[in-house]
Amino acid sequence: MESTIIKSRNFNASFGSNHVVRNVNIDIPRNQIVAVMGPSGCGKTTYLRCINRMHELIPGATSEGEMLLNDEDVYKMHPIFVRLKIGMVFQRPNPFPNLSIYDNVIAGYKLNGIKLPKAERDRIVEHSLTRVALWSEVRDSLNKKGSFLSGGQQQRLCIARAVAMEPEVILFDEPTSALDPISTSTVEELFHELKANYTLIVVTHNMQQAARVSDKTAFFFLGELVEYDETRTMFTNPKDNRTQNYITGRFS
Amino acid sequence: MAQIETELQLLKTEAVNMWTLVNSQLSKAQQAFLTFDKDLAREVVLKEKRVNGNELKIDRDCENIFALFCPVAIDLRFLLAILKINNNLERIGDYAEGIAKYIIDAEAPFSDEMLKMTSILPMYEEAVNMLEDTQTAFEKEDTILARRVFKKDDLLDDVNKKAHHVLEVHLTAHPEDASQALWLLSIIRRLERVGDQTKNIAEEIIFYLEAKVLKHRNKFV
């Protein structure tokens, strides 16, 4: 039976007086890929950033309601611990430009002051890069700068950086919107590999990508979660007219 | 209007035109059958090429929309339904052509007595009505009307089932009618297939509009 890893109850988020996420209730199943879609400004990215408490870093940003990770309220945990458990990959690949590929992968440990023996660091680097299907491409250039890689490779390096911390959940905020179709396809294949070990939540503007990669899809509109169902159902027989209008391109 | 909406609207118009053409083929074959009009029957045979041409055009347009617009939800169901309906209509066109060919080949008009005893005339009438109903149901997006088609098919099945026995009894007394009886039985078999194809069309209309799959299920539950 599938278990729930992330659970939101009556979750709200605002920027000052701007109420951008309204009363969201959602259960994210473990080891599945959940796509979050909706028009610009619908609150999907804000909701994503609330899951690992990135939202509160913005001045004036507030939130209320429950956000549970394994039934524990993430807002009662230390935010650094939350972000160790819930990694994030952003729209544009953002490897640390001055760090080598090797150091990029273990940056999370270094920045959090976690000291590891060299052999353990080597193991983590190889393991993480293998997980993102980058090891064979960079094993001979680990000391080169991360910025030396192509856009698609850089994004996989960022995923490796998130994977290196062994999180339970990885959040992706439009992870392929800056990539060409071949790199996009590589990252999408990677999603399926990663799902065995992690739960992935992917915000995407690309509906075909949501359809291709996810097990479940959530549709947000004007801050509300309009519909949340199996992706197959959402793209063949959505229940809400707003979802149907959005996915068929009839949104006005 | 989104481009896909324009494309789907054009496709719907093409499908309706195909329906009208096939309906006209079936009705003309009926008229030729009733009046033993061989010229009209020849017209049906000639126009079958147009039915085939329309089928290919609709298939190609569906393929293009799939490739270019990646349809989902109701658009996807609409396209899948059109593909199948298109195929069903083409088959009905074939049956109309088959009936017309019998009329061209037949030596004399069918005897009133045999027409009456087989109930082929009300059967033919109902087959044409069923096809008209599916067209109206499709155009008006009326699934209640589409569902009525299933019930109407009962008459066609009933006539088909009894025809063999009725003609067998008749031929015992009138063996000279054997040739006509075989023609009639063939036409009845074709009309029964028209009914089945029309039921498939009704199922597709319901699938497209309600996302329900009725295939291989009891339609009256």
Interface residues (C-beta under 8 A of the other chain):
Chain A: M207 Q208 A211 F235 T236 N237 P238 T243 Q244 I247 T248 G249 R250
Chain B: A2 I4 E5 C70 P71 V72 A73 I74 D75 L76 R77 A211
